[in-house]
Amino acid sequence: MPRDHMPRGRPKGVVKPCRHCNKQFKRQEHLVRHERTHTNERPFVCECGQSFTRQDLRARHMNLSHPSQSPATAVEVTQASNPSGDIDTDASAMGLIWDPNFMAQDMLPASLFDADFFGVEEPPSLDPPQKSSFAQFSSQLPTLDDEEEDSQSSAEEDTMMPKPRGTPRTGEPWAISDSCYESFRLEIQDFSAILPSGCFVPAQNAMIRCLEKYMRCAQEFLPFIHCATFQAEHKPAEILIAMSALGSRYLFEQSQSYQLYFMAKSILFEKIRREEFQLTSDLLSGQDKSAFKKGDELERLQTLVLLIEFASWADKGITRDAFLMASQLAVLIKERGLSDPDNLTQDVNWLSWVAVEERRRTLFAAYVHSSLHTIAFDSSPLILNHEIGLYLPSYAAQWRSTTALQWGKMDSQPELAFQTGLRRLFSTNESLANSSISSFANYLLILGLMQEMHNECHTSITALHSESIKIFETALRRWQTWWEGTQESRHDSNLDPLYAKGPFALTGAALLRLAYIRLSSGHNLCKQLLFSRNPQSILQRRKSLHRSQQVNRAIIHAAHSLSVPVRLGITFMTTTKTSIWTLEHSVCSLESAIFLKDWLDMLSIDVQPSGPDALQKVERRLLGIITDIIKGTSLADTLEIFEDYASHIRRMGCTVIKIWAAIFQGINVLDIENTIGAGLQILANTNPY
């Protein structure tokens, strides 16, 4: 045959369609790769545990991830900076707790809390995912015919390249393939009869967007779902929808977030109802009881935690849901081994470690929400400290590791039981100098400490005895020492620069300040406002302050709490605080504002007869600190008004409330923060100054 008439390309051959979806391909290798997307088959396995669909991809991975390196050429992980500083609490009997140049150095003395905010110019970077499929918002349009499968192969090859933190072994954890989404949609259809009217299956792109926001943002504040091993196609619909509800909230898609919440809640409790019905049938018929797989148990607990997290701080109408689910969750985790030790051996492999750590963090997440209910609403804790037999969570770097090899290179935290850590805070005989624990562990310990304070306050008929106060102040100082020694930044080079010790460190500092305020006031200053969601109730709060060294210690914390947003700028905080702000910050800010105002009102009354001479030296210095904070705001001119000394101090109290009210008037993620802002605004408007 003449050459000009030879057919171009390789000889044509008949390729059978996909046996799963009947899709037709021109090449056999494309069909094989495509069918593996149905079967999840990855036959080419690296010795580190990572598997691939093609041999060349495994070879590329080994060249990139396991090169032979000598000690001289090995890449060292750059340590995150760890700015030094302290939160002053009790130096020289409060007489010299601050430097003479107090306000000349960044508003207040350097502290780890402030240092974490130092230099903030923008919210944390949320790097977009690397090249991905069209369903994951790729800037590259999908190709056609033969090139389609080659494009998918290229995308898979790109997963072998170094990626930002949080990148799982294969694809992003929030990725939802077409087949996964179809299964997800069909599962929801099975519950269409019980879904509230107005609830619709979210679009695939919407689900991906919301899941990504949850994992990149909301998950950072309470990480208990292991992203590196998370696969959406293996998860039940209700947990995906619950995660998406929280992600949607952080995207300020309020209507969609509520819709997703009600869908997840309806599906979860319908599944529980069906299982209870089946269990009843089995018992009545004498059959074996229906068994739950362990994976299903964990996912159910995680779904409940997510729903409680959403409902607790949402609209008042669904807050009662949070209390009911929290009670149910407390029972479930106690049945599933909350009191049993779960310490790990030294020879554990990565996947076994992940299973234990994820379970541990999930049970602790339930404890966190129980504790936050107690802190915000003054309710009795549903999970008591002495009921916890778990060991504390490990370092964030280990938790974020995406492969067994990466995990094995990370420093590991020595196993320490929650009970042991809590006892050390109250024991002055044990040194904390050489025992570093994770920021998550530190956070859990101060929650435990605050539960002990709550129990002590509620068992005492009168105010806390001075001896009890000294015990708790010592425990708080020891916790702070442990917190300052947290080496999380050394163990996790992937932490955002905004958080020198991670978001838990900032949240822990807020709880430390709140603890000092409550030790001095003896009660929750604003529980009625937070529980009733009635902003007017802020006017009916109980005042019980008296002048003392203990109150002075709390005032420095309350003032320092105000200095942080003032340093950053009020306008900046009203638009950007969502990236660094949690419920704990909001409650601490509210009580700091009220505590400062009540203290200033008390001083204004005491100086009425004799003027400044009635004040102690420490009190005058505290007034100077508050004055300098106010000077850094747009309300600085209120300090220039000519009036008597008592009126001047009273006006400072009103100004403090106005500053906090302005901060809460900005963009808020949580509905309860809008209530706090409205309450502070009412308090500001009811004052004559």
C-alpha positions as CSV (number, residue, x, y, z in Angstrom):
1,M,0.0,0.0,0.0
2,P,1.4,3.4,-0.9
3,R,2.6,5.4,2.1
4,D,0.2,8.2,1.5
5,H,-2.7,5.9,2.0
6,M,-1.6,4.3,5.2
7,P,-3.9,5.0,8.2
8,R,-2.5,7.5,10.6
9,G,-1.8,6.6,14.3
10,R,-1.9,3.2,15.9
11,P,-4.1,0.4,14.5
12,K,-7.7,0.7,15.5
13,G,-8.8,-1.8,18.1
14,V,-12.2,-2.3,19.8
15,V,-12.1,-1.3,23.4
16,K,-14.9,-2.6,25.6
17,P,-16.9,0.0,27.5
18,C,-16.5,0.5,31.3
19,R,-18.2,-2.4,33.1
20,H,-19.4,0.0,35.8
21,C,-20.8,2.9,33.8
22,N,-20.6,1.8,30.1
23,K,-18.4,4.8,29.2
24,Q,-16.5,4.2,26.0
25,F,-12.7,4.8,25.5
26,K,-10.4,4.6,22.5
27,R,-7.5,3.2,24.4
28,Q,-7.3,0.2,26.7
29,E,-5.0,1.9,29.2
30,H,-7.5,4.8,29.5
31,L,-10.2,2.3,30.3
32,V,-8.0,0.6,33.0
33,R,-7.3,3.9,34.6
34,H,-10.9,5.0,34.5
35,E,-12.2,1.7,36.0
36,R,-9.8,2.2,38.9
37,T,-11.7,5.4,39.8
38,H,-14.7,3.1,40.4
39,T,-12.8,0.4,42.3
40,N,-10.3,2.7,44.1
41,E,-7.7,0.2,43.1
42,R,-4.1,1.4,43.5
43,P,-1.9,-1.6,42.8
44,F,1.5,0.1,42.9
45,V,2.5,0.5,46.6
46,C,5.5,2.3,48.0
47,E,7.2,0.9,51.1
48,C,6.1,4.0,53.0
49,G,2.5,2.9,52.6
50,Q,1.4,5.3,49.8
51,S,-0.2,3.6,46.8
52,F,-0.7,4.7,43.1
53,T,-2.7,3.8,40.1
54,R,0.4,3.6,37.8
55,Q,3.9,2.4,38.2
56,D,5.5,5.5,36.8
57,L,3.7,7.6,39.4
58,R,5.1,5.4,42.2
59,A,8.6,5.8,40.7
60,R,8.2,9.6,40.6
61,H,7.0,9.7,44.2
62,M,10.0,7.7,45.3
63,N,12.4,10.1,43.5
64,L,10.7,13.1,45.1
65,S,9.9,11.8,48.6
66,H,12.6,9.2,49.3
67,P,15.8,10.6,47.7
68,S,19.1,9.4,49.3
69,Q,20.3,12.2,51.4
70,S,23.4,12.6,53.5
71,P,23.2,14.4,56.7
72,A,24.9,17.3,55.1
73,T,22.4,17.7,52.4
74,A,19.2,16.8,54.3
75,V,16.8,19.7,54.4
76,E,16.1,21.0,57.8
77,V,12.7,22.2,58.8
78,T,12.7,25.9,59.6
79,Q,11.5,26.6,63.1
80,A,8.8,29.1,63.5
81,S,9.7,32.0,65.5
82,N,8.8,32.0,69.1
83,P,8.5,35.5,70.4
84,S,9.1,35.8,74.0
85,G,7.1,37.5,76.6
86,D,4.9,37.0,79.6
87,I,1.4,37.8,80.8
88,D,2.1,39.6,84.1
89,T,0.0,38.2,86.9
90,D,1.6,38.6,90.3
91,A,5.0,40.2,90.4
92,S,5.9,42.2,93.5
93,A,2.5,42.0,95.0
94,M,1.1,43.9,92.0
95,G,2.9,47.0,92.9
96,L,5.5,46.6,90.2
97,I,3.8,44.3,87.7
98,W,4.6,46.6,84.8
99,D,7.6,48.5,83.5
100,P,7.7,52.3,83.9
101,N,7.6,52.5,80.1
102,F,4.5,50.4,80.0
103,M,2.6,52.1,77.3
104,A,5.7,53.1,75.2
105,Q,6.1,49.4,74.3
106,D,3.2,48.4,72.1
107,M,0.4,49.5,74.4
108,L,1.1,46.9,77.1
109,P,4.1,44.8,78.1
110,A,5.1,42.2,75.6
111,S,3.2,38.9,76.2
112,L,2.8,35.7,74.2
113,F,-0.8,36.6,73.7
114,D,0.1,40.0,72.2
115,A,3.2,38.7,70.4
116,D,1.0,36.3,68.5
117,F,-0.9,39.3,67.1
118,F,2.2,41.4,66.4
119,G,2.7,42.5,62.9
120,V,-0.7,41.3,61.7
121,E,-1.5,43.0,58.4
122,E,-3.9,40.5,56.8
123,P,-5.9,37.4,57.7
124,P,-4.3,34.0,57.6
125,S,-3.5,32.8,54.1
126,L,-5.9,30.3,52.6
127,D,-3.8,29.0,49.8
128,P,-6.0,27.6,47.0
129,P,-5.6,23.9,46.1
130,Q,-3.1,23.0,43.5
131,K,-4.2,22.0,40.0
132,S,-7.3,19.8,40.3
133,S,-10.4,18.6,38.6
134,F,-13.0,20.9,37.1
135,A,-15.3,20.0,40.0
136,Q,-12.7,21.5,42.3
137,F,-12.8,24.9,40.6
138,S,-9.7,24.4,38.4
139,S,-8.9,27.4,36.2
140,Q,-8.3,24.9,33.4
141,L,-11.4,23.7,31.5
142,P,-11.9,19.9,31.1
143,T,-10.6,18.5,27.8
144,L,-12.3,16.0,25.5
145,D,-11.9,12.5,24.1
146,D,-8.5,11.0,24.4
147,E,-7.0,14.0,26.1
148,E,-9.5,13.7,29.0
149,E,-7.9,10.7,30.5
150,D,-4.4,12.1,29.9
151,S,-5.5,15.3,31.7
152,Q,-6.7,13.2,34.7
153,S,-3.3,11.4,34.7
154,S,-1.5,14.8,34.8
155,A,-3.7,15.9,37.7
156,E,-2.8,12.7,39.5
157,E,0.9,13.3,38.7
158,D,0.7,16.8,40.2
159,T,-0.3,15.3,43.6
160,M,3.2,13.9,43.8
161,M,4.6,17.5,43.8
162,P,5.2,19.3,47.1
163,K,2.0,21.0,48.3
164,P,0.8,23.3,51.1
165,R,0.0,21.9,54.5
166,G,-3.1,19.8,54.8
167,T,-2.5,18.1,51.5
168,P,-3.6,14.5,51.8
169,R,-2.0,11.6,50.1
170,T,-4.2,11.7,47.0
171,G,-6.2,14.8,46.2
172,E,-7.6,17.3,48.6
173,P,-9.7,16.0,51.5
174,W,-12.7,18.1,50.5
175,A,-12.6,16.7,46.9
176,I,-15.9,15.2,45.8
177,S,-15.8,13.2,42.5
178,D,-18.8,12.9,40.2
179,S,-19.4,9.3,41.3
180,C,-19.1,10.3,45.0
181,Y,-21.6,13.1,44.6
182,E,-24.0,10.8,42.8
183,S,-23.9,8.4,45.7
184,F,-24.2,11.3,48.2
185,R,-27.3,12.5,46.3
186,L,-28.9,9.1,46.2
187,E,-28.3,8.6,50.0
188,I,-30.1,11.9,50.7
189,Q,-33.0,11.0,48.5
190,D,-33.6,8.0,50.7
191,F,-34.4,10.5,53.5
192,S,-36.4,12.9,51.4
193,A,-39.6,12.2,53.3
194,I,-38.3,13.4,56.6
195,L,-36.3,16.4,55.4
196,P,-37.7,19.9,56.3
197,S,-39.4,21.7,53.5
198,G,-37.1,24.1,51.7
199,C,-34.1,21.8,52.1
200,F,-32.5,20.7,48.9
201,V,-29.4,18.7,48.0
202,P,-26.6,21.2,47.7
203,A,-24.8,21.5,44.4
204,Q,-21.5,19.6,44.0
205,N,-19.5,22.8,43.8
206,A,-21.3,24.2,46.8
207,M,-20.4,21.1,48.8
208,I,-16.8,21.3,47.8
209,R,-16.6,25.0,48.7
210,C,-18.1,24.5,52.1
211,L,-16.1,21.5,53.0
212,E,-12.9,23.3,52.0
213,K,-13.8,26.2,54.2
214,Y,-14.5,24.0,57.2
215,M,-11.2,22.1,56.8
216,R,-9.2,25.3,56.2
217,C,-10.8,27.5,58.8
218,A,-13.3,26.1,61.3
219,Q,-11.4,22.8,61.8
220,E,-8.3,24.8,62.9
221,F,-10.1,25.8,66.1
222,L,-11.0,22.3,67.1
223,P,-9.2,19.7,64.9
224,F,-10.7,16.2,65.5
225,I,-11.3,15.0,61.9
226,H,-8.1,13.7,60.4
227,C,-7.9,15.4,57.0
228,A,-5.0,13.4,55.6
229,T,-7.0,10.2,55.7
230,F,-10.4,11.7,55.2
231,Q,-12.2,10.5,52.1
232,A,-15.6,11.9,51.3
233,E,-16.8,8.8,49.3
234,H,-16.4,6.7,52.4
235,K,-18.3,9.0,54.8
236,P,-22.1,9.1,55.5
237,A,-24.0,12.0,54.1
238,E,-24.9,13.5,57.5
239,I,-21.2,14.1,58.5
240,L,-20.5,15.7,55.1
241,I,-23.5,18.0,55.4
242,A,-22.7,18.9,59.0
243,M,-19.1,19.8,58.1
244,S,-20.5,21.9,55.2
245,A,-23.0,23.7,57.5
246,L,-20.0,25.0,59.6
247,G,-18.0,25.8,56.5
248,S,-21.0,27.7,55.0
249,R,-21.3,29.7,58.3
250,Y,-17.6,30.8,57.9
251,L,-18.5,31.8,54.3
252,F,-21.3,34.0,55.8
253,E,-23.9,32.0,53.8
254,Q,-26.4,32.1,56.7
255,S,-29.5,30.7,54.9
256,Q,-27.6,27.8,53.4
257,S,-25.8,27.0,56.7
258,Y,-29.1,26.6,58.5
259,Q,-30.5,24.6,55.6
260,L,-27.5,22.2,55.8
261,Y,-27.7,22.0,59.6
262,F,-31.3,20.9,59.5
263,M,-30.6,18.4,56.8
264,A,-27.7,16.8,58.7
265,K,-29.7,16.7,61.9
266,S,-32.8,15.2,60.3
267,I,-30.8,12.4,58.5
268,L,-28.8,11.6,61.6
269,F,-31.8,11.2,63.9
270,E,-33.8,9.3,61.3
271,K,-30.9,6.8,61.1
272,I,-30.9,6.5,64.9
273,R,-34.7,6.0,64.8
274,R,-34.4,3.3,62.2
275,E,-31.7,1.5,64.1
276,E,-33.7,1.7,67.4
277,F,-36.7,0.2,65.5
278,Q,-34.5,-2.6,64.1
279,L,-33.1,-3.2,67.6
280,T,-36.6,-3.4,69.1
281,S,-37.6,-5.9,66.4
282,D,-34.5,-8.0,67.0
283,L,-35.1,-8.1,70.7
284,L,-38.7,-9.0,70.4
285,S,-37.9,-11.8,67.9
286,G,-35.0,-13.2,69.9
287,Q,-32.4,-12.4,67.2
288,D,-28.9,-11.1,67.8
289,K,-28.8,-7.4,68.4
290,S,-27.8,-5.2,65.4
291,A,-24.1,-4.4,65.6
292,F,-22.5,-1.1,64.8
293,K,-19.1,-0.9,63.2
294,K,-16.5,1.1,65.1
295,G,-16.0,3.4,62.2
296,D,-19.7,4.2,62.2
297,E,-19.6,4.8,65.9
298,L,-16.8,7.4,65.6
299,E,-18.5,9.1,62.6
300,R,-21.8,9.4,64.6
301,L,-19.9,11.0,67.5
302,Q,-18.2,13.4,65.1
303,T,-21.5,14.3,63.5
304,L,-23.0,15.1,66.9
305,V,-20.0,17.2,67.8
306,L,-20.4,19.2,64.6
307,L,-24.1,19.7,65.1
308,I,-23.6,20.9,68.7
309,E,-20.8,23.2,67.6
310,F,-23.2,24.8,65.1
311,A,-26.3,25.0,67.3
312,S,-24.7,26.2,70.5
313,W,-23.9,29.7,69.2
314,A,-26.5,30.0,66.5
315,D,-30.0,31.5,66.6
316,K,-31.8,31.2,70.0
317,G,-34.4,29.0,68.4
318,I,-32.0,26.1,67.9
319,T,-29.8,26.5,71.0
320,R,-32.0,24.0,72.8
321,D,-31.0,21.5,70.2
322,A,-27.4,21.9,71.3
323,F,-28.3,21.1,75.0
324,L,-30.3,18.0,74.0
325,M,-27.6,16.7,71.7
326,A,-24.9,17.5,74.2
327,S,-26.7,15.4,76.8
328,Q,-27.0,12.5,74.3
329,L,-23.4,12.8,73.3
330,A,-22.2,12.8,76.9
331,V,-24.0,9.4,77.4
332,L,-22.6,8.0,74.2
333,I,-18.9,8.8,74.8
334,K,-19.2,7.5,78.4
335,E,-20.5,4.2,76.9
336,R,-17.7,4.1,74.4
337,G,-14.7,4.4,76.7
338,L,-14.3,8.0,77.9
339,S,-12.9,6.7,81.2
340,D,-10.6,4.1,79.7
341,P,-6.9,4.8,79.2
342,D,-5.9,4.9,75.6
343,N,-2.1,5.3,75.8
344,L,-0.1,4.2,72.8
345,T,3.0,2.0,72.6
346,Q,6.3,3.2,71.1
347,D,6.1,0.7,68.1
348,V,2.7,1.9,66.8
349,N,2.4,2.4,63.1
350,W,1.0,5.6,61.4
351,L,-2.5,4.3,60.6
352,S,-3.0,2.8,64.1
353,W,-1.8,6.1,65.6
354,V,-4.3,8.0,63.5
355,A,-7.2,5.8,64.6
356,V,-6.4,6.3,68.3
357,E,-5.6,10.0,68.0
358,E,-8.7,10.8,66.0
359,R,-10.9,8.9,68.5
360,R,-9.1,10.7,71.4
361,R,-9.6,14.1,69.8
362,T,-13.3,13.4,69.0
363,L,-14.0,12.4,72.6
364,F,-12.2,15.5,73.8
365,A,-14.1,17.7,71.3
366,A,-17.3,16.5,73.1
367,Y,-15.7,17.6,76.4
368,V,-14.8,20.9,74.9
369,H,-18.4,21.7,74.0
370,S,-19.6,20.6,77.4
371,S,-17.1,22.9,79.0
372,L,-18.0,25.8,76.8
373,H,-21.7,25.4,77.7
374,T,-20.7,25.6,81.4
375,I,-18.5,28.7,80.7
376,A,-21.1,30.6,78.7
377,F,-24.4,29.5,80.3
378,D,-23.2,28.6,83.8
379,S,-24.8,25.1,83.3
380,S,-23.6,22.0,85.2
381,P,-20.9,20.2,83.2
382,L,-22.2,17.0,81.5
383,I,-18.7,15.5,81.4
384,L,-16.8,15.8,84.6
385,N,-13.0,15.9,84.8
386,H,-12.7,12.8,86.9
387,E,-14.6,10.8,84.3
388,I,-11.9,11.2,81.7
389,G,-9.3,8.5,81.4
390,L,-7.9,9.6,78.0
391,Y,-4.4,10.7,77.3
392,L,-3.8,14.3,76.0
393,P,-3.7,15.0,72.2
394,S,-0.4,15.0,70.4
395,Y,1.5,17.7,68.6
396,A,-0.2,19.4,65.7
397,A,2.7,18.5,63.3
398,Q,2.1,14.8,63.8
399,W,-1.6,15.3,63.4
400,R,-1.1,17.1,60.1
401,S,1.3,14.6,58.7
402,T,0.1,13.2,55.4
403,T,2.3,10.1,55.1
404,A,3.8,7.5,57.3
405,L,7.2,8.7,56.4
406,Q,6.4,12.3,57.2
407,W,4.8,11.3,60.5
408,G,7.8,9.2,61.5
409,K,10.1,12.2,61.1
410,M,8.1,14.4,63.5
411,D,8.9,14.7,67.2
412,S,6.3,12.8,69.3
413,Q,4.8,14.1,72.5
414,P,5.4,11.9,75.6
415,E,2.1,10.2,76.5
416,L,0.5,12.1,79.4
417,A,-2.9,11.4,80.9
418,F,-5.4,14.2,81.2
419,Q,-5.8,13.4,84.9
420,T,-2.1,13.5,85.5
421,G,-1.8,16.9,83.7
422,L,-4.6,18.4,85.7
423,R,-3.1,17.2,89.0
424,R,0.2,18.8,88.1
425,L,-1.5,22.2,87.9
426,F,-2.5,21.9,91.6
427,S,0.7,20.3,92.8
428,T,3.5,22.7,93.7
429,N,5.9,19.8,94.2
430,E,6.2,18.9,90.5
431,S,8.2,21.0,88.1
432,L,6.8,21.8,84.7
433,A,10.0,23.2,83.2
434,N,11.0,20.3,81.1
435,S,7.6,18.9,80.1
436,S,6.3,20.3,76.8
437,I,2.8,19.4,75.6
438,S,0.7,20.4,72.6
439,S,-1.3,23.6,72.4
440,F,-4.5,21.4,72.2
441,A,-3.5,19.7,75.5
442,N,-2.8,23.1,77.2
443,Y,-6.3,24.2,76.0
444,L,-7.9,21.2,77.5
445,L,-6.1,21.6,80.8
446,I,-7.3,25.2,81.3
447,L,-10.9,24.0,80.5
448,G,-10.4,21.4,83.2
449,L,-9.1,24.0,85.6
450,M,-12.1,26.3,84.9
451,Q,-14.5,23.4,85.6
452,E,-12.9,22.9,89.0
453,M,-13.4,26.6,89.6
454,H,-17.0,26.4,88.6
455,N,-17.7,23.4,90.9
456,E,-16.0,25.2,93.8
457,C,-18.0,28.3,93.3
458,H,-21.3,26.4,93.1
459,T,-20.6,24.2,96.2
460,S,-19.8,27.2,98.3
461,I,-22.8,29.0,99.9
462,T,-20.9,32.3,100.0
463,A,-18.1,33.7,98.0
464,L,-14.9,31.6,97.5
465,H,-12.7,31.5,100.5
466,S,-9.4,33.2,100.3
467,E,-7.6,29.9,100.6
468,S,-9.5,28.5,97.6
469,I,-8.7,31.6,95.6
470,K,-5.0,31.2,96.3
471,I,-5.1,27.6,95.2
472,F,-6.7,28.5,91.9
473,E,-4.4,31.4,91.3
474,T,-1.4,29.2,91.9
475,A,-2.9,26.6,89.4
476,L,-3.4,29.4,86.9
477,R,0.2,30.6,87.2
478,R,1.4,27.0,86.8
479,W,-0.8,26.6,83.7
480,Q,0.7,29.8,82.3
481,T,4.2,28.5,82.9
482,W,3.3,25.3,81.0
483,W,1.6,27.4,78.3
484,E,4.7,29.6,77.9
485,G,6.9,26.5,77.5
486,T,4.7,25.0,74.8
487,Q,7.0,24.1,72.0
488,E,4.3,23.7,69.3
489,S,6.0,26.2,67.0
490,R,9.2,24.1,67.0
491,H,7.3,20.9,66.2
492,D,5.0,22.4,63.5
493,S,6.7,24.4,60.8
494,N,3.3,24.6,59.0
495,L,1.6,26.9,61.5
496,D,0.3,30.1,60.1
497,P,2.6,33.0,61.1
498,L,-0.4,34.7,62.8
499,Y,-0.4,32.0,65.4
500,A,3.1,31.7,66.9
501,K,1.8,28.8,69.0
502,G,-1.4,27.9,67.1
503,P,-5.0,29.1,67.5
504,F,-5.3,27.1,70.8
505,A,-2.7,29.3,72.4
506,L,-4.7,32.5,71.7
507,T,-7.9,30.8,72.9
508,G,-6.1,29.6,76.0
509,A,-4.9,33.1,76.8
510,A,-8.5,34.4,76.5
511,L,-9.6,31.7,79.0
512,L,-6.8,32.6,81.4
513,R,-8.0,36.2,81.5
514,L,-11.6,35.0,81.9
515,A,-10.6,32.7,84.8
516,Y,-8.9,35.6,86.7
517,I,-12.0,37.8,86.2
518,R,-14.3,35.1,87.5
519,L,-12.1,34.4,90.5
520,S,-12.5,38.1,91.4
521,S,-16.2,38.5,90.6
522,G,-17.2,35.1,91.9
523,H,-19.7,34.4,89.2
524,N,-20.5,34.6,85.5
525,L,-21.1,38.3,84.9
526,C,-23.4,37.9,81.8
527,K,-24.9,34.4,81.8
528,Q,-28.4,35.8,81.5
529,L,-27.5,37.7,78.4
530,L,-25.9,34.7,76.7
531,F,-28.6,32.2,77.8
532,S,-31.7,34.3,77.1
533,R,-30.2,36.1,74.0
534,N,-32.1,39.2,75.3
535,P,-29.7,42.2,74.9
536,Q,-31.7,44.1,77.5
537,S,-30.8,41.6,80.2
538,I,-27.3,43.1,80.4
539,L,-28.8,45.9,82.4
540,Q,-29.9,43.5,85.2
541,R,-26.5,42.1,85.9
542,R,-25.3,41.6,89.5
543,K,-22.5,43.9,90.8
544,S,-20.4,42.6,93.7
545,L,-16.9,44.1,93.3
546,H,-14.7,45.4,96.1
547,R,-11.2,46.8,96.0
548,S,-8.4,44.3,96.5
549,Q,-5.2,43.0,95.1
550,Q,-7.0,40.0,93.6
551,V,-9.3,42.4,91.7
552,N,-6.3,44.4,90.6
553,R,-4.8,41.2,89.1
554,A,-8.0,40.6,87.1
555,I,-8.2,44.3,86.0
556,I,-4.8,44.0,84.3
557,H,-6.0,41.0,82.4
558,A,-9.3,42.8,81.4
559,A,-7.3,45.9,80.3
560,H,-4.9,43.8,78.3
561,S,-7.8,42.1,76.6
562,L,-9.0,45.4,75.3
563,S,-5.5,46.5,74.3
564,V,-5.2,43.7,71.6
565,P,-8.0,44.9,69.3
566,V,-7.0,48.5,69.9
567,R,-3.5,47.7,68.8
568,L,-4.7,46.1,65.7
569,G,-7.2,48.9,65.0
570,I,-10.9,48.8,65.6
571,T,-11.8,49.0,61.9
572,F,-9.5,46.2,61.2
573,M,-11.1,44.0,63.9
574,T,-14.6,44.7,62.7
575,T,-13.8,43.3,59.3
576,T,-11.1,40.7,59.9
577,K,-11.4,39.3,63.4
578,T,-13.2,36.2,62.1
579,S,-9.8,34.6,61.3
580,I,-8.6,34.8,64.9
581,W,-11.8,35.1,66.9
582,T,-13.6,32.3,68.7
583,L,-16.5,31.9,71.2
584,E,-13.9,32.0,74.0
585,H,-12.6,35.4,72.8
586,S,-16.2,36.8,72.6
587,V,-17.1,35.7,76.2
588,C,-13.8,36.9,77.5
589,S,-14.3,40.3,75.8
590,L,-17.8,40.7,77.1
591,E,-16.9,40.0,80.7
592,S,-13.7,42.1,80.4
593,A,-15.8,45.0,79.2
594,I,-18.3,44.6,82.1
595,F,-15.6,44.0,84.7
596,L,-13.7,47.1,83.7
597,K,-16.8,49.3,83.7
598,D,-18.0,48.0,87.1
599,W,-14.5,48.6,88.5
600,L,-14.3,52.1,87.2
601,D,-17.8,52.9,88.5
602,M,-16.8,51.6,91.9
603,L,-13.6,53.8,91.9
604,S,-15.6,56.9,90.8
605,I,-17.9,56.4,93.9
606,D,-14.9,56.0,96.2
607,V,-13.1,59.1,95.0
608,Q,-16.2,61.3,95.2
609,P,-15.4,62.6,98.7
610,S,-11.7,63.1,98.6
611,G,-10.5,62.8,95.0
612,P,-7.4,61.0,93.8
613,D,-6.0,60.6,97.3
614,A,-8.5,57.9,97.9
615,L,-6.8,55.6,95.3
616,Q,-3.9,53.2,95.9
617,K,-0.7,53.5,93.9
618,V,-1.6,50.3,91.9
619,E,-5.1,51.6,91.1
620,R,-3.6,54.9,89.8
621,R,-1.3,52.9,87.5
622,L,-4.1,50.8,86.3
623,L,-6.1,53.9,85.5
624,G,-3.1,55.1,83.5
625,I,-3.0,51.9,81.5
626,I,-6.7,52.2,80.6
627,T,-6.2,55.9,79.7
628,D,-3.4,55.1,77.3
629,I,-5.5,52.3,75.7
630,I,-8.4,54.8,75.1
631,K,-5.9,57.3,73.6
632,G,-5.3,54.8,70.9
633,T,-8.9,55.0,69.7
634,S,-11.2,57.5,68.0
635,L,-12.7,58.2,71.4
636,A,-9.5,59.8,72.8
637,D,-11.1,63.2,72.9
638,T,-13.4,62.1,75.7
639,L,-10.4,62.2,78.0
640,E,-10.0,66.0,77.4
641,I,-13.5,66.9,78.7
642,F,-13.1,69.1,81.8
643,E,-14.9,67.6,84.8
644,D,-14.4,66.5,88.3
645,Y,-12.2,63.4,88.9
646,A,-15.1,61.0,89.8
647,S,-17.0,61.9,86.6
648,H,-13.8,61.5,84.6
649,I,-13.4,57.9,85.8
650,R,-17.0,57.2,85.3
651,R,-16.8,58.5,81.7
652,M,-13.8,56.2,81.1
653,G,-16.0,53.2,82.0
654,C,-18.6,54.3,79.4
655,T,-15.9,54.8,76.8
656,V,-14.6,51.3,77.4
657,I,-18.1,49.9,76.7
658,K,-18.3,52.0,73.5
659,I,-15.0,50.6,72.2
660,W,-16.1,47.0,72.8
661,A,-19.5,47.7,71.3
662,A,-17.9,49.1,68.2
663,I,-15.7,46.0,67.8
664,F,-18.8,43.7,67.9
665,Q,-20.7,45.8,65.4
666,G,-18.6,44.4,62.6
667,I,-18.8,41.1,60.8
668,N,-19.6,38.2,63.2
669,V,-19.5,34.5,62.4
670,L,-21.6,33.4,65.4
671,D,-25.2,34.7,66.0
672,I,-24.4,34.9,69.7
673,E,-21.7,37.6,68.9
674,N,-24.5,39.8,67.5
675,T,-26.3,39.4,70.8
676,I,-23.2,40.4,72.7
677,G,-22.7,43.4,70.4
678,A,-26.3,44.5,70.8
679,G,-26.1,44.2,74.6
680,L,-22.9,46.3,74.8
681,Q,-24.6,48.9,72.5
682,I,-27.6,49.1,74.9
683,L,-25.3,49.5,77.8
684,A,-23.3,52.2,76.0
685,N,-26.6,54.1,75.1
686,T,-28.0,54.0,78.6
687,N,-25.1,55.9,80.1
688,P,-25.2,59.7,80.2
689,Y,-21.6,60.2,79.0
